[in-house]
Amino acid sequence: MIRVGTCAWSDHDNFYPAGLAKTAQIAYYARFFPLVEVDSSFYRPPSARNCALWTERTPPEFRFHVKAYRTLTWHDREAIPDPPALRSLAAQFAVAVEPMRAAGKLAALHFQFPPWFQARPAERDYLAAIREALPEHRLAVEFRHRSWFAGPEETAASLELLQRHDLVHTVVDQPQVGSGTIPFVPAVTSRALAVLRLHGRNASTWYKRTDTTGERFKYRYSPTELGSFVPPVRALAAGVSDVHVLTNNNYQDSAVRNAAELAQLLALGYEDPWAGAPAPPA
């Protein structure tokens, strides 16, 4: 099963009909895509109430990725959790997402680590610790420091570590600009799931402080660029139960446009949100 969707659903300008209530956006989005990433959970822990509402407003086949809270992913440098704190935070997170998990709609908890999370013993031990703290959940890991994939030996060691702990390697497409980016490594480390996140290729804003997150990922993939993902996605699908592709170029409606275009290239049969509408600007 290949699913395509976007990272977040509320950031897409010009996608929703005028006047549509915010609370109705997830149901409208789910008409066209069977997958989404909840990214608000990175900034503040999600509530079980919201997770239950999102679950109720989406069809049975819909799937969620939920981004792990920033303290769990070392983004708060002054509050890196020790083992008791990790267990406590992980337990709270698990309670919050339980409505999704109970309904069979929780695909993965997404741990996107910052550039200062490098390929060192402490970080490797932490990966084992998060698996131990969340034994019943599928966990996807995304690195943001090149040390994990600095060369063939480092790449093999990183993938073996993820595989040993049944952690999903997140394949990424992003601009290649320094140590805070990683290469495209289309590999499988868990037979249940493979994840591909498309961040765009805007090198000029990758390290820039912008007014909104969307501005950092201001990029629209061309049809040729999207077409280049079709063979690796199909190759990944040959070795896992599910492949999930998430577009993170959340500037205006680039993410939803590119997600819909990629779904069409993969012949997934999704309804076209813009059927009969004018072509988007180049």
C-alpha atoms as one frame of an Amber mdcrd trajectory, in Angstrom:
protein
   0.000   0.000   0.000   1.413   3.380  -1.056  -0.095   6.476   0.533   0.725
  10.107  -0.270  -0.146  13.135   1.843   1.239  16.319   3.337   2.932  17.412
   6.536   0.112  19.294   8.304  -3.262  20.100   6.780  -3.997  23.665   7.892
  -1.147  25.481   6.124  -2.333  25.142   2.540  -3.466  28.489   1.114  -6.046
  28.308  -1.674  -6.772  24.619  -1.050  -9.865  24.898   1.132 -13.168  26.407
  -0.056 -13.771  29.958   1.106 -15.578  30.079   4.426 -14.809  26.481   5.416
 -14.544  26.239   9.202 -11.140  25.290  10.615 -12.740  22.309  12.330 -13.959
  20.998   8.971 -10.571  21.187   7.237  -9.360  17.694   8.168 -12.526  16.076
   6.798 -12.216  18.043   3.549  -8.518  17.185   3.253  -9.308  13.486   3.810
 -11.537  13.495   0.725  -8.400  13.741  -1.414  -5.541  12.249   0.620  -5.435
   9.164   2.908  -2.429  10.337   4.930  -1.280  13.358   6.920   1.377  14.309
   9.436   0.338  16.119  12.604   3.094  18.692  13.111   1.487  20.836  15.830
   2.468  18.100  18.303   6.107  19.143  17.880   5.404  22.549  19.440   3.076
  21.397  22.204   2.023  17.921  23.313  -1.238  16.827  21.674  -4.393  16.260
  23.672  -6.334  13.013  23.614  -9.454  15.076  22.879  -8.013  16.540  19.666
  -6.631  13.185  18.576 -10.078  11.666  19.113 -11.771  14.432  17.101  -9.329
  14.091  14.195  -9.859  10.334  14.263 -13.640  10.728  14.167 -13.522  13.208
  11.277 -11.524  10.963   8.921 -12.516   7.763   7.090 -11.448   4.277   8.284
  -8.582   3.954   5.789  -7.017   7.287   6.794  -3.604   7.254   8.520  -1.787
   9.755  10.752   1.871  10.361  11.456   2.306  12.329  14.676   5.455  14.368
  15.177   7.117  13.800  18.535   7.207  16.694  20.987  10.372  18.810  20.722
  11.705  17.842  24.169  11.618  14.181  23.130  13.754  15.004  20.085  16.480
  17.071  21.801  15.331  20.363  20.296  15.311  21.860  23.792  19.035  21.704
  24.407  18.696  22.689  28.046  16.120  19.975  28.725  17.422  16.790  27.113
  15.415  14.130  28.966  17.153  11.715  31.296  15.696   8.165  31.433  12.928
   8.933  33.994  11.909  12.109  32.134  11.901  10.240  28.822   9.659   7.514
  30.213   7.272  10.083  31.680   7.049  12.205  28.513   6.690   9.134  26.306
   3.881   7.782  28.493   2.009  11.093  28.301   2.436  11.158  24.529   1.173
   7.588  24.223  -1.967   8.429  26.208  -2.675  11.417  23.957  -2.442   9.467
  20.678  -4.298   6.409  21.985  -7.583   7.323  20.193  -5.732   7.143  16.867
  -3.923   3.929  17.764  -7.103   2.254  19.027  -8.859   3.099  15.757  -5.994
   1.655  13.693  -5.203   5.062  12.207  -1.840   5.810  13.847   0.843   4.905
  11.331   3.885   6.199  13.220   5.273   8.608  15.747   7.809  10.718  13.897
  11.065  11.589  15.662  12.765  14.331  13.654  16.063  15.005  15.384  17.982
  18.322  15.124  21.440  18.842  13.573  23.098  18.575  16.987  21.841  14.983
  17.338  24.925  13.359  15.838  26.205   9.825  15.327  27.730   9.420  18.783
  27.288   6.831  21.572  24.872   8.976  23.637  22.590   9.511  20.662  22.718
   5.845  19.671  21.769   4.892  23.211  18.884   7.354  23.086  17.440   5.643
  20.025  17.382   2.383  21.967  15.766   4.210  24.895  12.889   5.658  22.860
  12.139   2.214  21.468  12.059   0.848  25.025   9.859   3.734  26.207   7.312
   3.246  23.390   7.298  -0.499  22.746   3.802  -0.668  21.226   4.247   2.117
  18.675   5.758   2.315  15.240   8.545   4.906  15.426  10.026   6.718  12.437
  13.398   8.442  12.801  14.653  11.360  10.728  18.234  12.526  11.109  19.407
  16.055  10.347  23.181  15.650  10.683  25.380  14.245   7.950  27.505  12.200
  10.376  24.864   9.456  10.225  25.488   9.034   6.478  28.993  10.456   6.015
  30.120   7.489   3.933  29.329   3.845   3.158  30.469   2.553   6.566  28.572
   5.221   8.514  25.464   4.652   6.402  25.557   0.896   6.938  26.045   1.355
  10.698  23.143   3.803  10.967  20.765   1.602   9.020  21.797  -1.458  11.050
  21.150   0.447  14.281  17.656   1.435  13.130  16.903  -2.073  11.930  18.087
  -3.616  15.228  15.570  -1.522  17.157  12.814  -1.808  14.513  12.889   1.940
  13.868  11.750   3.248  10.483  14.430   5.081   8.529  12.925   8.261   7.087
  14.177   8.811   3.549  14.430  12.536   2.853  14.799  14.820  -0.119  16.301
  18.172   0.844  18.900  20.652  -0.380  22.453  19.431   0.167  23.996  22.349
   2.051  26.449  21.450   4.764  26.379  19.191   7.797  22.741  19.974   8.670
  21.429  17.967   5.739  21.536  14.286   4.856  21.615  12.545   1.487  18.797
  10.646  -0.174  19.156   7.083   1.154  16.186   4.953  -0.003  16.595   2.041
   2.413  14.230  -0.138   4.441  14.870  -0.772   8.150  11.420  -2.034   9.185
   9.300  -4.445   7.187   6.124  -2.696   8.302   6.726   0.780   6.893   8.946
   2.997   4.773   8.662   6.792   4.910   9.735   9.410   2.393   9.561  13.106
   3.362  10.013  15.731   0.668  11.285  19.034   2.071  11.904  20.829  -1.211
  15.307  21.980  -2.440  15.474  25.610  -1.400  19.107  25.898  -0.309  18.869
  29.649   0.300  16.388  29.279   3.176  17.446  25.965   4.740  19.358  27.591
   7.604  17.518  30.899   7.522  15.350  32.242  10.339  12.051  33.084   8.659
   8.774  34.558   9.888   6.950  31.292   9.176   8.071  27.709   8.777   6.505
  27.616   5.332   8.938  30.232   4.054  11.870  27.935   4.869  10.395  25.305
   2.573   9.329  27.581  -0.272   9.730  25.217  -3.193   7.548  23.628  -5.868
   8.807  20.353  -7.330   8.656  20.176 -11.107   6.939  17.235 -12.845  10.373
  15.877 -13.797  11.596  16.080 -10.196   8.474  14.349  -8.928   8.834  11.673
 -11.575  12.291  10.843 -10.249  10.709   9.645  -6.990   8.468   7.074  -8.658
  11.124   4.318  -9.101  12.491   4.525  -5.507   8.965   4.613  -4.047   8.035
   1.496  -5.992  11.308  -0.166  -4.986  10.592   0.584  -1.323   7.074  -0.805
  -1.734   8.513  -4.132  -2.841  10.103  -4.647   0.578   7.548  -3.307   3.078
   3.860  -3.468   3.906   3.301   0.275   3.514   5.101   3.237   1.972   4.119
   6.716   3.116   5.198   9.805   1.186   4.767  13.184   2.877   5.360  16.550
   1.234   6.736  19.171   3.618   7.109  22.102   1.195   4.271  23.864   3.010
   4.423  27.228   1.293   1.044  28.405  -0.011  -0.336  25.300  -1.755   2.917
  23.733  -3.000   2.683  20.696  -0.708  -0.868  19.746  -1.702  -0.196  20.416
  -5.387   2.914  18.254  -5.363   1.245  15.512  -3.294  -1.636  15.328  -5.760
   0.751  15.331  -8.735   2.917  12.586  -7.253  -0.158  10.470  -6.474  -1.154
  10.805 -10.116   2.336   9.774 -11.299   2.103   6.723  -9.032  -1.359   5.923
 -10.461  -2.949   5.807  -6.994  -6.377   6.891  -8.222  -6.873   9.854  -5.876
  -9.589  12.354  -6.657  -8.166  15.546  -8.166  -8.927  18.498  -5.852  -8.569
  20.908  -8.766 -10.527  19.030 -11.420 -11.822  21.652 -13.804  -9.917  24.440
 -12.053  -7.358  26.627 -13.842  -3.795  25.312 -13.915  -1.616  26.542 -11.033
   0.922  29.290 -11.782   4.367  28.084 -12.758
